[in-house]
Amino acid sequence: MTVSTQRKTNRAWLEVDLANLVANARTVQEAAGGAALLPMVKADGYGLGAVPAARALETLDPWGFGVATVEEGAALRAAGIRRPILVFTPAIDALWDAYARHDLRAVIDEPNLAARWNAPFHLEIDTGMGRCGVRWDAQTTLGHFDVPHLEGAFTHFFAADTDSQTVEQQWARFRQALTVLPQRKLLLHAANSAAAFSLGETLDLVRPGIFLYGGRAGTRLPEPRPVGTVRAPVVSLRTLHRGETVSYGGDWAASRRTTIATLGIGYADGIPRAIQGRAHVLLSGVRRPIVGRVTMDLVMIDLASERTSVGVGEVATVIGRDGGDEITVDEFAGWAKTISYEILTGLGGRMRREYLGP
C-alpha cells in the first residue's frame, strides 16, 4: 500500500486497525486452548483507545476486560461496556464506593479487606513477580481468603517472553497456592500474551495485552498483525548546504547539499528524543533518516537530494507500512532503546485517532 500523498492536516495522526486487533485476539485464544478472553485494555487500550478496542473485541464474546484503575473502568462503563471489568491495581477501602457505583471487580491481597468486601473480587498470588499479591508460600494468609465473594485467583509471569523455565516454576508455585484456597470453583488466569503461547496449560481465562495491539510477545513466538500506524505530513521543505546544521544544539550537520523535510510530529506526540541518529521514516515507500534532535512539535528528515519530488503536505509513515516496507512498533522501540509498550502508551493525546474496521 502506498500512502496518500496529500492530507488536509499539518499534524500527525494514528490509524488503528481494529480488524487486525480482533485477529490477534483470536490467535491468542487459539494458542490458549480456547480459554475465554480477559483482554487488557488499560492505559487507554495501550494508547490506541480502550473504548474502540473493547467494542471491537466484544465480537469474540470475552469474559470481561482488564484495566489498571477505577477511572479506566468507569470510562468503559460510561461507554456502555457491560461485561465484568477487573481492576488489577490492588483495591483499598477508600475506593469501595467507586467500585460499587461502577460495578467493577476488585483485586484484593489483604485478608482483612477481603473479609469486608461484599462483591466479587479476585486474589493475586505472587509467584515471583515481587510486586503485588499474596506470596504463594504464605499458607496461613492464603487460608484467610475463605470468603464468599472470592471469584477468581491469578498470578503474573515475569519472564514469559524470555525464559520458559521461570514460567514452569511460577506455574508450579501457583498450583501449590491453589491447594490452600477454598475448595470451590474459582476463575483461574495466569497467561499473558507470551505465556499464552508457551504455558501448555488451559485455564479459565487468558489475559492478552501487547500482542493484541501489534507488539511482539517474545522471540520465537508468532508475529502479531500490525494495529497502530503513525503518519505525519511534511509541513516544510528547505535546502541545506554542506556544514549547515539542523535542530537544537546543532548536533547534526549536512555532509553535502541536501533537502530537509520537516514533519508535523514531535516528542509531545510520543516520539522519544532517544531515537536521534538511529530512526527512519517511510516517505513514498523509501526509508529516510530522522536527523537532528527531535523537538516538541517537529522532526526533520534528510531527503538526500535537493531535486526531490516530495512536496509539502505529503505523508510520512513513522510506524507502519508504506509500499513494500514496514517499520514495526518493535523496530521503532529498538531505536528508542525501549519496549513497544512504552512507545504505544506514550503516543500523545493530541494525535487524532482514526479507526478502521472491523
Residue frames as qw, qx, qy, qz and C-alpha x, y, z in Angstrom:
[[0.000, 0.888, 0.460, 0.000, 0.00, 0.00, 0.00],
 [0.385, 0.234, -0.012, 0.893, 1.25, 3.45, -0.91],
 [0.124, -0.593, -0.525, 0.597, 0.12, 6.23, 1.42],
 [0.240, 0.874, 0.377, 0.191, -1.96, 9.07, 0.05],
 [0.565, 0.156, -0.065, 0.808, 0.37, 11.97, -0.66],
 [0.058, -0.386, 0.011, -0.921, -1.89, 14.83, 0.41],
 [0.337, -0.530, -0.746, 0.223, -3.81, 15.38, 3.64],
 [0.101, -0.759, -0.146, -0.626, -5.77, 18.36, 4.93],
 [0.686, -0.721, -0.072, 0.062, -3.85, 18.48, 8.20],
 [0.350, 0.746, -0.455, 0.336, -0.48, 19.71, 9.38],
 [0.428, -0.526, 0.634, -0.373, -0.28, 17.36, 12.37],
 [0.169, 0.193, -0.965, -0.063, 0.34, 13.66, 12.85],
 [0.772, -0.146, 0.060, -0.616, -2.42, 11.12, 13.32],
 [0.244, -0.246, 0.930, -0.119, -2.76, 7.49, 14.40],
 [0.702, 0.076, -0.429, -0.563, -4.60, 4.84, 12.36],
 [0.415, -0.235, 0.807, -0.349, -5.92, 1.89, 14.39],
 [0.516, 0.109, -0.713, -0.463, -6.79, -1.31, 12.53],
 [0.616, -0.237, 0.483, -0.576, -9.48, -2.90, 14.71],
 [0.930, 0.205, -0.178, -0.247, -9.85, -5.89, 12.39],
 [0.589, 0.419, -0.617, 0.309, -6.21, -6.79, 13.00],
 [0.252, -0.407, 0.598, -0.643, -6.69, -6.29, 16.74],
 [0.850, -0.053, 0.214, -0.478, -9.53, -8.83, 16.70],
 [0.859, 0.353, -0.371, -0.009, -7.46, -11.22, 14.57],
 [0.251, 0.490, -0.688, 0.473, -4.60, -11.00, 17.08],
 [0.541, -0.281, 0.495, -0.619, -7.03, -11.79, 19.90],
 [0.941, 0.131, -0.061, -0.306, -8.24, -14.88, 18.04],
 [0.637, 0.467, -0.573, 0.219, -4.63, -16.04, 17.63],
 [0.081, -0.416, 0.688, -0.589, -4.02, -15.77, 21.37],
 [0.746, -0.115, 0.308, -0.579, -7.29, -17.51, 22.24],
 [0.913, 0.263, -0.276, -0.145, -6.49, -20.42, 19.93],
 [0.441, 0.469, -0.661, 0.386, -3.00, -20.74, 21.43],
 [0.243, -0.294, 0.640, -0.667, -4.55, -20.82, 24.91],
 [0.023, -0.133, -0.991, 0.017, -6.79, -23.75, 24.05],
 [0.231, -0.535, -0.612, -0.535, -9.95, -21.72, 23.62],
 [0.294, -0.424, -0.579, 0.631, -9.92, -20.13, 27.08],
 [0.055, 0.907, 0.413, 0.070, -12.25, -17.19, 27.48],
 [0.449, 0.456, -0.060, 0.766, -10.62, -13.82, 26.86],
 [0.350, -0.840, -0.259, 0.323, -9.86, -11.24, 29.53],
 [0.564, 0.544, 0.072, 0.617, -8.25, -8.64, 27.24],
 [0.407, -0.517, -0.213, 0.722, -6.18, -5.93, 28.87],
 [0.259, 0.756, 0.350, 0.489, -7.43, -2.51, 27.77],
 [0.456, -0.745, -0.167, 0.458, -5.61, -0.50, 30.44],
 [0.306, -0.448, 0.258, 0.799, -3.71, 2.70, 29.64],
 [0.496, 0.592, -0.004, -0.635, -6.43, 3.62, 27.13],
 [0.920, 0.343, 0.185, -0.037, -6.02, 0.36, 25.25],
 [0.735, -0.191, 0.267, 0.594, -2.21, 0.60, 25.26],
 [0.128, -0.457, 0.184, 0.861, -2.55, 4.07, 23.78],
 [0.018, 0.094, 0.738, 0.668, -4.79, 3.04, 20.88],
 [0.477, -0.190, -0.112, -0.851, -8.19, 3.63, 22.50],
 [0.177, -0.033, 0.916, -0.358, -9.77, 1.46, 25.19],
 [0.573, 0.356, 0.411, -0.613, -13.40, 2.00, 24.20],
 [0.655, 0.501, -0.354, -0.441, -12.99, 1.24, 20.46],
 [0.227, 0.355, -0.907, 0.035, -10.78, -1.75, 21.34],
 [0.314, 0.059, 0.824, -0.469, -13.30, -3.15, 23.82],
 [0.655, 0.422, 0.172, -0.603, -16.20, -2.68, 21.41],
 [0.555, 0.490, -0.598, -0.306, -14.29, -4.48, 18.65],
 [0.122, 0.254, -0.940, 0.193, -13.34, -7.34, 21.00],
 [0.592, 0.062, 0.469, -0.653, -16.97, -7.80, 22.05],
 [0.747, 0.339, -0.353, -0.450, -17.38, -9.81, 18.83],
 [0.482, 0.280, -0.820, 0.126, -15.26, -12.58, 20.43],
 [0.735, -0.529, -0.303, -0.297, -17.54, -12.86, 23.49],
 [0.348, 0.370, -0.643, 0.573, -14.83, -12.15, 26.10],
 [0.465, -0.482, -0.681, 0.297, -15.46, -12.89, 29.77],
 [0.199, -0.934, -0.208, 0.214, -14.62, -9.27, 30.55],
 [0.475, 0.740, -0.134, 0.456, -11.90, -6.64, 30.34],
 [0.704, -0.402, -0.245, 0.532, -8.85, -5.75, 32.42],
 [0.135, 0.885, -0.016, 0.446, -7.89, -2.22, 33.48],
 [0.537, 0.125, -0.500, 0.668, -5.45, -0.68, 35.94],
 [0.002, 0.009, 0.379, -0.925, -7.58, 1.98, 37.59],
 [0.208, 0.549, 0.714, -0.380, -11.13, 2.63, 38.73],
 [0.237, 0.647, -0.059, -0.722, -11.24, 5.63, 36.39],
 [0.138, 0.269, -0.790, -0.533, -10.42, 3.41, 33.41],
 [0.042, 0.291, 0.955, -0.035, -13.21, 1.04, 34.39],
 [0.196, 0.633, 0.448, -0.601, -15.66, 3.91, 34.84],
 [0.208, 0.507, -0.384, -0.743, -14.85, 5.17, 31.33],
 [0.106, 0.001, -0.932, -0.346, -15.73, 1.75, 29.86],
 [0.077, 0.492, 0.810, -0.309, -18.99, 1.69, 31.79],
 [0.188, 0.631, 0.123, -0.743, -19.85, 5.19, 30.56],
 [0.228, 0.372, -0.623, -0.649, -19.31, 3.93, 27.00],
 [0.818, 0.064, -0.082, -0.566, -21.82, 1.12, 27.52],
 [0.468, 0.276, -0.837, 0.067, -19.49, -1.84, 28.21],
 [0.731, -0.416, 0.063, -0.537, -21.46, -4.22, 30.45],
 [0.871, 0.041, -0.468, 0.141, -19.18, -7.24, 30.83],
 [0.709, -0.640, -0.090, 0.281, -17.14, -7.72, 34.03],
 [0.362, 0.799, -0.265, 0.401, -14.29, -5.22, 34.39],
 [0.834, -0.403, -0.192, 0.324, -11.40, -6.28, 36.61],
 [0.040, 0.945, -0.236, 0.223, -9.24, -3.51, 38.11],
 [0.876, 0.108, -0.369, 0.292, -5.77, -5.00, 38.56],
 [0.138, 0.496, -0.465, 0.720, -4.27, -2.43, 40.93],
 [0.338, -0.280, -0.835, 0.331, -4.93, -3.76, 44.47],
 [0.273, -0.734, -0.399, -0.476, -8.07, -2.25, 45.98],
 [0.195, 0.056, -0.556, 0.806, -8.20, -0.07, 49.08],
 [0.027, -0.541, -0.750, 0.378, -11.08, 0.67, 51.47],
 [0.059, 0.522, 0.096, -0.846, -11.39, 4.28, 50.35],
 [0.219, 0.212, -0.585, -0.751, -12.40, 3.23, 46.82],
 [0.216, 0.242, 0.936, -0.136, -15.23, 0.87, 47.79],
 [0.377, 0.639, 0.378, -0.554, -17.98, 3.31, 46.80],
 [0.298, 0.612, -0.441, -0.585, -16.40, 3.86, 43.38],
 [0.013, -0.126, 0.971, 0.202, -16.11, 0.10, 42.73],
 [0.252, 0.422, 0.819, -0.295, -19.76, -0.34, 43.70],
 [0.322, 0.666, 0.122, -0.661, -21.00, 2.66, 41.73],
 [0.400, 0.580, -0.510, -0.493, -19.42, 1.44, 38.50],
 [0.964, 0.019, 0.172, -0.202, -19.88, -2.31, 39.13],
 [0.428, 0.684, -0.586, 0.068, -16.16, -3.09, 38.97],
 [0.943, -0.198, -0.230, 0.135, -14.36, -6.26, 40.07],
 [0.221, -0.884, 0.398, -0.109, -11.56, -5.65, 42.56],
 [0.762, 0.221, -0.532, 0.295, -8.21, -7.34, 43.04],
 [0.525, -0.760, 0.193, -0.330, -7.56, -7.81, 46.77],
 [0.708, 0.244, -0.593, 0.297, -4.48, -9.15, 48.53],
 [0.076, -0.334, 0.582, -0.737, -5.25, -8.10, 52.12],
 [0.265, -0.279, -0.922, 0.036, -7.25, -10.67, 54.18],
 [0.009, 0.432, 0.548, -0.716, -8.94, -8.04, 56.35],
 [0.312, 0.337, -0.197, -0.866, -10.21, -6.16, 53.33],
 [0.327, 0.003, -0.853, -0.407, -11.30, -9.41, 51.67],
 [0.122, -0.326, -0.877, 0.332, -13.40, -10.28, 54.72],
 [0.143, 0.532, 0.365, -0.751, -15.30, -6.97, 54.44],
 [0.170, 0.249, -0.510, -0.806, -15.67, -6.83, 50.66],
 [0.529, 0.296, 0.695, -0.386, -19.24, -7.70, 49.69],
 [0.667, 0.640, -0.089, -0.370, -18.85, -8.00, 45.91],
 [0.958, 0.170, 0.087, 0.214, -16.96, -10.45, 43.64],
 [0.041, -0.895, 0.428, 0.117, -13.18, -9.99, 43.71],
 [0.896, 0.309, -0.275, 0.160, -10.03, -11.76, 42.52],
 [0.654, -0.690, 0.254, 0.181, -6.96, -12.71, 44.53],
 [0.539, 0.722, -0.426, 0.085, -3.48, -12.17, 43.12],
 [0.898, -0.377, 0.144, 0.174, -0.90, -14.77, 44.10],
 [0.126, 0.877, -0.456, -0.090, 2.71, -13.62, 43.90],
 [0.982, -0.013, 0.148, 0.117, 4.74, -16.48, 42.44],
 [0.731, -0.088, 0.182, 0.652, 7.86, -14.47, 41.69],
 [0.261, 0.773, 0.237, 0.527, 6.92, -11.09, 40.26],
 [0.491, -0.262, -0.379, 0.739, 7.57, -9.49, 43.65],
 [0.002, -0.300, -0.190, -0.935, 5.15, -6.66, 43.02],
 [0.558, -0.216, 0.160, -0.785, 1.67, -7.31, 44.43],
 [0.817, -0.068, -0.477, -0.317, -0.33, -10.22, 45.77],
 [0.751, -0.523, 0.348, -0.202, -0.06, -12.84, 48.49],
 [0.044, 0.550, -0.825, -0.124, 3.08, -14.98, 48.36],
 [0.751, 0.072, -0.559, -0.344, 2.48, -18.47, 47.05],
 [0.576, 0.005, -0.755, 0.314, 4.03, -19.98, 50.19],
 [0.174, -0.200, 0.438, -0.859, 2.14, -17.83, 52.73],
 [0.305, -0.269, -0.894, -0.190, -0.26, -20.64, 53.61],
 [0.119, -0.472, -0.658, 0.575, -1.75, -19.01, 56.69],
 [0.154, 0.394, -0.029, -0.905, -2.55, -15.81, 54.80],
 [0.295, 0.029, -0.719, -0.629, -3.99, -17.69, 51.84],
 [0.206, -0.329, -0.914, 0.119, -6.25, -19.62, 54.21],
 [0.042, 0.451, 0.429, -0.782, -7.85, -16.35, 55.32],
 [0.264, 0.211, -0.380, -0.861, -9.31, -15.89, 51.84],
 [0.074, -0.306, -0.945, -0.090, -12.05, -18.44, 52.51],
 [0.201, 0.384, 0.316, -0.844, -14.71, -15.78, 52.00],
 [0.562, 0.504, 0.634, -0.170, -17.95, -15.88, 49.96],
 [0.421, 0.860, 0.055, -0.283, -17.09, -13.24, 47.35],
 [0.291, -0.519, 0.674, 0.437, -13.80, -14.71, 46.16],
 [0.764, 0.532, 0.105, -0.349, -14.50, -15.21, 42.44],
 [0.825, 0.515, -0.159, 0.166, -11.08, -15.82, 40.93],
 [0.608, -0.657, 0.304, 0.325, -7.35, -16.21, 41.50],
 [0.704, 0.687, -0.048, 0.174, -4.43, -15.39, 39.26],
 [0.617, -0.528, 0.209, 0.545, -0.71, -14.89, 39.01],
 [0.408, 0.894, -0.113, -0.148, 1.54, -12.92, 36.67],
 [0.894, 0.045, 0.136, 0.424, 4.53, -14.40, 34.82],
 [0.186, -0.889, 0.123, 0.400, 7.51, -12.08, 34.97],
 [0.091, -0.576, 0.644, 0.494, 9.64, -13.51, 32.14],
 [0.757, 0.318, 0.557, -0.125, 7.30, -15.47, 29.89],
 [0.564, 0.813, -0.064, -0.130, 8.73, -13.65, 26.87],
 [0.257, 0.770, -0.578, 0.084, 12.34, -14.64, 27.59],
 [0.014, 0.363, -0.889, 0.280, 12.60, -17.61, 29.99],
 [0.721, -0.179, -0.488, -0.458, 10.29, -20.63, 29.80],
 [0.528, -0.059, -0.757, 0.381, 11.86, -22.17, 32.90],
 [0.067, -0.008, 0.443, -0.894, 10.56, -19.33, 35.07],
 [0.612, -0.095, -0.258, -0.742, 7.08, -19.96, 33.66],
 [0.719, -0.101, -0.686, -0.051, 7.26, -23.59, 34.75],
 [0.332, -0.036, -0.654, 0.678, 8.48, -22.61, 38.22],
 [0.266, -0.029, 0.204, -0.942, 5.79, -19.97, 38.68],
 [0.675, -0.111, -0.464, -0.562, 3.11, -22.33, 37.40],
 [0.612, -0.122, -0.750, 0.220, 4.14, -24.95, 40.00],
 [0.119, -0.051, -0.514, 0.848, 4.02, -22.32, 42.74],
 [0.456, -0.078, -0.116, -0.879, 0.59, -21.16, 41.60],
 [0.719, -0.150, -0.612, -0.293, -0.77, -24.71, 41.71],
 [0.449, -0.086, -0.714, 0.531, 0.72, -25.14, 45.18],
 [0.114, 0.002, 0.310, -0.944, -1.03, -22.00, 46.42],
 [0.568, -0.129, -0.371, -0.724, -4.35, -23.10, 44.95],
 [0.576, -0.173, -0.796, 0.062, -4.37, -26.18, 47.20],
 [0.199, -0.180, -0.588, 0.763, -4.71, -23.85, 50.22],
 [0.297, -0.033, -0.092, -0.950, -7.59, -21.83, 48.80],
 [0.626, 0.103, 0.497, -0.592, -11.24, -22.77, 49.43],
 [0.256, 0.028, 0.921, 0.293, -12.38, -25.89, 47.64],
 [0.466, 0.673, 0.475, -0.324, -14.84, -24.28, 45.26],
 [0.623, 0.485, 0.396, 0.470, -14.80, -23.37, 41.62],
 [0.157, -0.775, 0.039, 0.611, -12.71, -20.25, 41.02],
 [0.624, 0.779, 0.017, 0.066, -11.93, -18.46, 37.78],
 [0.692, -0.457, 0.287, 0.479, -8.22, -19.06, 37.24],
 [0.567, 0.810, 0.021, 0.150, -5.99, -16.97, 34.97],
 [0.650, -0.553, 0.250, 0.456, -2.25, -16.66, 34.54],
 [0.637, 0.172, 0.454, 0.599, -1.29, -16.37, 30.88],
 [0.111, 0.757, -0.062, -0.641, -0.37, -13.01, 29.43],
 [0.650, 0.653, -0.213, -0.325, 0.36, -12.67, 25.70],
 [0.241, 0.578, -0.779, -0.019, 3.69, -14.51, 25.86],
 [0.330, -0.167, 0.877, -0.308, 2.54, -17.26, 28.23],
 [0.759, 0.336, 0.219, -0.512, -0.50, -17.97, 26.07],
 [0.707, 0.553, -0.407, -0.169, 1.91, -19.45, 23.51],
 [0.381, 0.466, -0.754, 0.262, 4.17, -21.29, 25.97],
 [0.498, -0.385, 0.527, -0.572, 2.29, -22.32, 29.11],
 [0.349, 0.101, -0.917, -0.164, 0.92, -25.60, 27.82],
 [0.018, -0.343, -0.840, 0.420, -1.99, -25.43, 30.28],
 [0.159, -0.493, -0.481, -0.707, -5.53, -24.28, 29.67],
 [0.055, -0.246, -0.622, 0.742, -7.10, -22.13, 32.38],
 [0.212, 0.697, 0.649, -0.221, -10.48, -20.44, 32.54],
 [0.221, 0.960, 0.092, -0.144, -9.26, -17.08, 31.23],
 [0.706, 0.086, 0.145, 0.688, -6.35, -15.75, 29.19],
 [0.117, -0.893, -0.163, 0.402, -5.13, -12.14, 29.56],
 [0.646, 0.352, 0.250, 0.630, -3.64, -10.89, 26.27],
 [0.167, -0.836, -0.087, 0.516, -2.05, -7.45, 26.23],
 [0.076, -0.644, 0.408, 0.643, 0.71, -6.23, 23.93],
 [0.293, 0.045, 0.853, 0.429, 0.10, -8.88, 21.25],
 [0.280, 0.717, 0.622, -0.140, -3.42, -7.53, 20.72],
 [0.097, 0.933, 0.056, -0.343, -2.02, -4.13, 19.82],
 [0.699, 0.697, -0.129, 0.090, 0.62, -5.30, 17.36],
 [0.098, -0.781, 0.599, -0.148, 3.67, -5.67, 19.64],
 [0.663, 0.209, -0.718, 0.025, 5.71, -8.86, 19.71],
 [0.774, -0.569, 0.016, -0.278, 5.13, -11.01, 22.78],
 [0.630, -0.563, 0.514, 0.148, 8.62, -12.51, 22.68],
 [0.173, 0.537, -0.729, -0.387, 11.22, -14.14, 20.48],
 [0.089, 0.051, -0.978, -0.184, 10.33, -17.32, 18.59],
 [0.288, 0.454, 0.713, -0.450, 6.64, -16.52, 19.01],
 [0.378, 0.616, 0.605, 0.333, 4.08, -15.69, 16.30],
 [0.160, 0.022, 0.082, 0.984, 4.19, -12.23, 14.77],
 [0.219, 0.611, 0.593, -0.476, 1.10, -10.16, 15.51],
 [0.342, 0.659, 0.461, 0.486, -0.72, -8.30, 12.81],
 [0.233, 0.063, -0.144, 0.960, 0.07, -4.57, 12.88],
 [0.101, -0.724, -0.672, 0.117, -2.58, -2.46, 14.60],
 [0.113, -0.898, -0.134, 0.403, -1.29, 1.08, 15.14],
 [0.614, 0.377, 0.254, 0.645, 0.09, 3.17, 12.28],
 [0.207, -0.776, -0.129, 0.581, 1.55, 6.62, 12.88],
 [0.519, 0.551, 0.350, 0.552, 1.57, 9.07, 9.98],
 [0.227, -0.727, -0.113, 0.638, 2.85, 12.64, 9.80],
 [0.543, 0.790, 0.239, 0.156, 2.69, 15.20, 6.98],
 [0.546, 0.075, 0.052, 0.833, 5.55, 17.23, 5.57],
 [0.061, -0.899, -0.372, 0.221, 4.99, 20.79, 6.74],
 [0.044, 0.932, -0.245, -0.263, 8.13, 22.45, 5.37],
 [0.889, 0.228, 0.136, 0.372, 10.97, 21.84, 2.90],
 [0.034, -0.959, 0.235, 0.153, 14.35, 23.59, 2.73],
 [0.804, 0.450, -0.253, 0.295, 17.74, 23.23, 1.13],
 [0.585, -0.762, 0.214, 0.179, 20.79, 22.90, 3.36],
 [0.523, 0.727, -0.430, 0.111, 24.36, 23.45, 2.23],
 [0.804, 0.038, -0.481, 0.347, 27.30, 21.39, 3.38],
 [0.351, 0.109, -0.496, 0.787, 28.18, 22.14, 7.01],
 [0.384, -0.354, 0.028, -0.852, 24.81, 23.67, 7.91],
 [0.015, 0.004, -0.912, 0.409, 23.07, 22.20, 10.95],
 [0.488, -0.391, -0.557, -0.546, 19.59, 21.03, 11.86],
 [0.655, -0.602, -0.434, -0.139, 17.64, 21.47, 15.12],
 [0.450, -0.867, 0.156, -0.147, 18.66, 22.40, 18.67],
 [0.710, -0.547, 0.386, 0.217, 22.30, 22.14, 19.60],
 [0.439, 0.744, -0.430, -0.263, 23.48, 21.81, 16.02],
 [0.679, -0.335, 0.653, 0.008, 24.29, 18.15, 16.64],
 [0.710, 0.292, 0.586, 0.258, 23.75, 17.15, 13.01],
 [0.085, 0.698, -0.265, -0.660, 25.39, 18.90, 10.06],
 [0.823, 0.531, 0.102, -0.171, 24.85, 18.25, 6.38],
 [0.647, -0.333, 0.509, 0.460, 27.77, 16.44, 4.73],
 [0.250, 0.142, 0.602, 0.745, 26.65, 17.69, 1.29],
 [0.346, 0.029, -0.077, -0.935, 23.97, 19.87, -0.18],
 [0.086, -0.247, -0.965, 0.002, 20.66, 18.24, 0.67],
 [0.403, -0.422, -0.272, -0.765, 16.94, 18.76, 1.23],
 [0.026, -0.057, -0.816, 0.575, 15.42, 18.63, 4.70],
 [0.428, -0.454, -0.534, -0.570, 11.74, 17.85, 5.17],
 [0.141, -0.160, 0.616, -0.758, 10.09, 18.86, 8.45],
 [0.382, -0.332, -0.826, -0.247, 7.27, 16.62, 9.75],
 [0.406, -0.511, 0.052, -0.755, 4.38, 17.67, 11.98],
 [0.878, -0.369, -0.302, -0.041, 5.17, 15.34, 14.87],
 [0.180, 0.648, -0.536, 0.511, 7.45, 15.58, 17.92],
 [0.283, 0.049, -0.861, 0.419, 8.09, 14.37, 21.43],
 [0.396, 0.035, 0.391, -0.830, 4.81, 15.88, 22.65],
 [0.790, 0.164, -0.247, -0.537, 3.19, 13.31, 20.35],
 [0.909, -0.265, 0.306, -0.095, 5.24, 10.46, 21.79],
 [0.795, 0.513, -0.209, 0.247, 8.33, 10.41, 19.58],
 [0.716, -0.620, -0.001, 0.320, 11.24, 9.88, 22.01],
 [0.114, 0.927, -0.343, -0.104, 14.29, 12.11, 21.74],
 [0.601, -0.446, 0.649, 0.136, 16.37, 8.94, 22.17],
 [0.818, 0.411, 0.392, 0.094, 15.78, 7.93, 18.54],
 [0.182, 0.922, -0.254, -0.230, 18.25, 10.59, 17.36],
 [0.017, 0.643, -0.735, -0.217, 20.80, 9.17, 14.96],
 [0.283, -0.071, 0.956, 0.018, 19.04, 5.81, 14.56],
 [0.473, 0.478, 0.660, -0.336, 15.44, 6.19, 13.39],
 [0.044, 0.008, 0.611, 0.791, 13.96, 6.41, 9.91],
 [0.545, 0.414, 0.407, -0.604, 10.54, 7.12, 8.46],
 [0.451, 0.262, 0.750, 0.407, 8.99, 5.91, 5.21],
 [0.270, 0.656, 0.045, -0.703, 8.24, 8.50, 2.56],
 [0.671, 0.510, -0.313, -0.438, 6.91, 7.25, -0.77],
 [0.998, -0.007, -0.058, -0.037, 7.94, 3.79, 0.40],
 [0.638, 0.462, -0.371, 0.492, 11.59, 4.83, 0.89],
 [0.656, -0.584, -0.303, 0.369, 13.39, 4.95, 4.25],
 [0.238, 0.759, -0.099, 0.598, 14.57, 8.44, 5.16],
 [0.551, -0.158, -0.567, 0.592, 16.67, 9.14, 8.27],
 [0.294, -0.923, -0.238, -0.074, 15.48, 11.44, 11.04],
 [0.593, 0.275, -0.216, 0.725, 18.23, 13.99, 11.59],
 [0.047, -0.465, 0.242, -0.851, 18.95, 16.43, 14.39],
 [0.066, 0.076, 0.794, -0.599, 17.22, 16.45, 17.76],
 [0.169, -0.571, -0.759, -0.263, 13.53, 15.60, 17.99],
 [0.059, -0.171, 0.223, -0.958, 11.69, 18.75, 19.07],
 [0.333, 0.187, 0.670, -0.637, 8.39, 19.11, 20.91],
 [0.603, 0.526, 0.300, -0.519, 6.27, 19.51, 17.78],
 [0.647, 0.694, -0.233, -0.212, 8.50, 18.72, 14.79],
 [0.731, -0.317, 0.501, 0.337, 11.11, 16.33, 13.47],
 [0.345, 0.753, -0.364, -0.426, 13.34, 16.67, 10.43],
 [0.879, 0.054, 0.450, 0.150, 14.30, 14.07, 7.84],
 [0.127, -0.579, 0.536, 0.601, 17.07, 14.08, 5.26],
 [0.788, 0.503, 0.228, -0.271, 15.84, 13.57, 1.70],
 [0.730, -0.204, 0.472, 0.450, 19.41, 13.27, 0.39],
 [0.385, 0.231, 0.491, 0.746, 18.84, 15.39, -2.73],
 [0.125, 0.400, 0.168, -0.892, 17.63, 18.91, -3.43],
 [0.382, 0.145, -0.533, -0.741, 15.96, 17.65, -6.61],
 [0.126, 0.171, 0.948, -0.237, 13.34, 15.62, -4.77],
 [0.249, -0.355, -0.598, -0.674, 9.72, 15.31, -5.90],
 [0.305, -0.489, -0.730, 0.368, 8.44, 15.44, -2.32],
 [0.055, -0.547, -0.173, -0.817, 6.06, 18.31, -1.64],
 [0.183, -0.113, 0.545, -0.810, 4.56, 19.97, 1.42],
 [0.728, 0.003, 0.107, -0.678, 1.53, 18.00, 2.57],
 [0.727, 0.194, -0.645, -0.134, 2.87, 14.61, 1.55],
 [0.787, -0.506, 0.126, -0.329, 2.65, 11.93, 4.21],
 [0.278, 0.472, -0.810, 0.210, 5.44, 10.08, 6.00],
 [0.866, -0.333, -0.322, -0.189, 4.90, 6.84, 7.90],
 [0.148, -0.694, 0.585, -0.393, 6.62, 6.85, 11.29],
 [0.363, -0.128, 0.903, -0.193, 5.30, 3.45, 12.40],
 [0.718, 0.414, 0.414, -0.375, 3.56, 1.17, 9.93],
 [0.630, 0.145, 0.632, 0.427, 3.64, 0.11, 6.28],
 [0.342, 0.784, -0.064, -0.514, 4.17, 2.19, 3.14],
 [0.550, 0.580, -0.538, -0.266, 4.71, 0.47, -0.18],
 [0.867, 0.092, -0.490, 0.020, 6.82, -2.65, 0.22],
 [0.383, 0.238, -0.620, 0.642, 8.45, -1.67, 3.51],
 [0.576, -0.695, -0.349, -0.252, 7.26, -1.53, 7.10],
 [0.130, 0.418, -0.588, 0.680, 8.54, -0.01, 10.33],
 [0.596, -0.455, -0.659, -0.058, 7.09, -2.12, 13.14],
 [0.420, -0.845, 0.044, -0.328, 6.45, -0.74, 16.58],
 [0.874, -0.407, 0.099, 0.245, 9.13, -3.11, 17.89],
 [0.669, 0.327, 0.081, 0.663, 11.71, -1.80, 15.41],
 [0.011, -0.798, -0.029, -0.602, 10.85, 1.75, 16.37],
 [0.690, -0.715, 0.034, -0.112, 11.10, 0.85, 20.07],
 [0.880, -0.088, 0.044, 0.464, 14.54, -0.61, 19.44],
 [0.395, 0.584, 0.018, 0.709, 15.73, 2.72, 18.03],
 [0.313, -0.767, 0.071, -0.555, 14.50, 4.37, 21.23],
 [0.318, 0.247, -0.815, 0.416, 16.14, 1.66, 23.37],
 [0.472, -0.081, 0.506, -0.717, 12.84, 0.82, 25.00],
 [0.239, 0.183, 0.953, 0.026, 9.91, -1.58, 24.51],
 [0.081, -0.363, -0.636, -0.676, 6.83, -1.46, 22.33],
 [0.302, -0.679, -0.648, 0.168, 4.59, -1.00, 25.38],
 [0.282, -0.577, -0.153, 0.751, 6.23, 2.32, 26.20],
 [0.084, -0.028, 0.469, 0.879, 6.02, 3.57, 22.62],
 [0.187, -0.485, -0.735, -0.435, 2.32, 2.76, 22.24],
 [0.351, -0.726, -0.546, 0.229, 1.22, 4.06, 25.63],
 [0.332, -0.475, -0.021, 0.815, 3.29, 7.21, 25.08],
 [0.198, 0.394, 0.550, 0.709, 1.51, 8.26, 21.89],
 [0.009, -0.097, -0.286, 0.953, 0.23, 11.72, 22.70],
 [0.235, 0.552, 0.726, -0.336, -3.40, 12.57, 23.27],
 [0.259, 0.672, -0.037, -0.693, -3.34, 15.42, 20.76],
 [0.028, 0.229, -0.822, -0.521, -2.67, 12.91, 17.99],
 [0.705, 0.130, 0.015, -0.697, -6.01, 12.22, 16.31],
 [0.394, -0.083, 0.915, 0.006, -7.11, 8.55, 16.20],
 [0.613, 0.270, -0.338, -0.662, -8.71, 7.10, 13.07],
 [0.570, -0.111, 0.785, -0.214, -10.37, 3.69, 13.47],
 [0.453, 0.329, -0.631, -0.537, -10.50, 1.20, 10.60],
 [0.636, -0.070, -0.739, -0.212, -12.89, -1.80, 10.67],
 [0.213, 0.003, 0.934, 0.286, -13.86, -4.38, 11.61]]
